[in-house]
Amino acid sequence: MEGEGDVAARDFVLKEMQGPLDIAALVRDVSSPHDAAEVYAASVLAITVDTQAEKDYLAGLAQALRLSPDAVAHIHATLGVAA
C-alpha cells in the first residue's frame, strides 16, 4: 500500500509530465533528500525506461535532485526496475 507521501509524489510527477519537461521546475520545490528520493522513485514508476531519452531524463533528474549513484541504485533495486 502506498503512503500518502508516495501518492502525492507520484501525482506531482505525473502532472509535471503532462506538459513540456522542465527538470529545474520539477525539482524546484524539493526540500529534502527524502522528497528527492520520492520524486525520483515516482518518475521511475511513471515511465517505462526503454529508450535512451528516458535513461537520460532519469540521469538528469537524479543529478538535479543531487541523488548519489548509490541512492539511485538503491531506489531502482527497491522498486525492482533496472537502472
C-alpha positions as CSV (number, residue, x, y, z in Angstrom):
1,M,0.0,0.0,0.0
2,E,1.3,3.4,-0.9
3,G,1.9,6.0,1.8
4,E,0.4,9.5,1.5
5,G,3.7,11.0,0.5
6,D,4.2,8.3,-2.2
7,V,0.9,9.1,-3.8
8,A,1.5,12.9,-3.6
9,A,4.9,12.5,-5.2
10,R,3.6,10.2,-7.9
11,D,0.7,12.6,-8.7
12,F,3.1,15.6,-8.8
13,V,5.4,13.8,-11.2
14,L,2.5,12.7,-13.5
15,K,1.1,16.2,-13.6
16,E,4.5,17.6,-14.5
17,M,5.0,15.0,-17.2
18,Q,1.8,16.1,-19.0
19,G,3.4,19.4,-20.1
20,P,6.8,20.2,-21.6
21,L,9.5,18.7,-19.4
22,D,11.4,21.1,-17.3
23,I,13.6,19.3,-14.8
24,A,14.5,22.5,-13.0
25,A,10.8,23.3,-12.3
26,L,10.2,19.7,-11.3
27,V,12.9,19.8,-8.6
28,R,12.5,23.4,-7.5
29,D,10.3,22.7,-4.6
30,V,12.0,19.5,-3.4
31,S,13.3,20.4,0.0
32,S,14.8,17.2,1.5
33,P,16.7,14.1,0.5
34,H,13.6,12.1,1.3
35,D,11.5,14.1,-1.0
36,A,14.2,13.9,-3.7
37,A,14.2,10.1,-3.5
38,E,10.4,10.1,-3.6
39,V,10.2,12.3,-6.7
40,Y,12.9,10.2,-8.4
41,A,11.1,7.0,-7.5
42,A,7.8,8.3,-8.8
43,S,9.4,9.2,-12.1
44,V,10.9,5.7,-12.3
45,L,7.4,4.2,-11.7
46,A,5.7,6.6,-14.1
47,I,7.7,5.7,-17.2
48,T,8.9,2.6,-18.9
49,V,12.6,3.0,-19.1
50,D,13.3,1.5,-22.5
51,T,14.7,4.4,-24.6
52,Q,17.9,6.4,-24.3
53,A,15.8,9.6,-23.8
54,E,14.2,8.1,-20.8
55,K,17.5,7.0,-19.4
56,D,18.9,10.5,-20.0
57,Y,15.8,12.0,-18.3
58,L,16.4,9.9,-15.2
59,A,20.1,10.6,-15.1
60,G,19.4,14.4,-15.4
61,L,16.7,14.2,-12.8
62,A,19.0,12.3,-10.3
63,Q,21.7,14.9,-10.9
64,A,19.3,17.8,-10.4
65,L,17.9,16.2,-7.2
66,R,21.5,15.7,-6.0
67,L,21.0,11.9,-5.6
68,S,24.2,9.9,-5.3
69,P,24.7,6.9,-7.6
70,D,24.3,4.7,-4.5
71,A,20.9,6.3,-3.7
72,V,19.8,5.9,-7.3
73,A,20.9,2.2,-7.4
74,H,19.0,1.6,-4.1
75,I,15.8,3.2,-5.4
76,H,16.0,1.1,-8.6
77,A,16.7,-2.1,-6.6
78,T,13.9,-1.4,-4.1
79,L,11.4,-0.8,-7.0
80,G,12.7,-3.8,-9.0
81,V,13.5,-1.6,-12.0
82,A,16.8,-1.9,-13.8
83,A,19.0,1.2,-13.6
